[in-house]
Amino acid sequence: MFSEPDLQHAVVMQDVAAALVEALQGLVGQGNVPPGAAPRLLDNAIEGLPQGARSMVRFEAHRLWMRRIDNLG
């Protein structure tokens, strides 16, 4: 099983990913960013995170983004 710190870390990374996707959805909704540019913009934002957090946040952010796109269509 996971230890408490591991679980807390995973929850924080999921929250970071969700916040990035929510901000990106706002930009797309305002017409400031075309939806096709969203994955690259997510990657650029994630590059500013600490090295250890990038892969987890990248996976979750792209998963959440694709889920939102699927729900729109």
WOGI-V839512 format. One record per backbone hydrogen bond with DSSP energy under -0.5 kcal/mol. NH is the residue of the N-H (numbers start at 0). CO is the residue of the C=O. If there is no record, write none. Layout:
nh,co
NH,CO
NH,CO
//
This chain:
nh,co
6,2
7,3
8,4
9,5
10,6
11,7
12,8
13,9
14,10
15,11
16,12
17,13
18,14
19,15
20,16
21,17
22,18
23,19
24,20
25,21
26,22
27,23
28,24
29,25
30,27
31,26
32,26
36,33
37,34
40,36
41,37
42,38
43,39
44,40
45,41
46,42
47,44
48,45
52,49
53,49
53,50
54,50
56,52
57,53
58,54
59,55
60,56
61,57
62,58
63,59
64,60
65,61
66,62
67,63
68,64
69,65
70,66
71,67
72,68
//
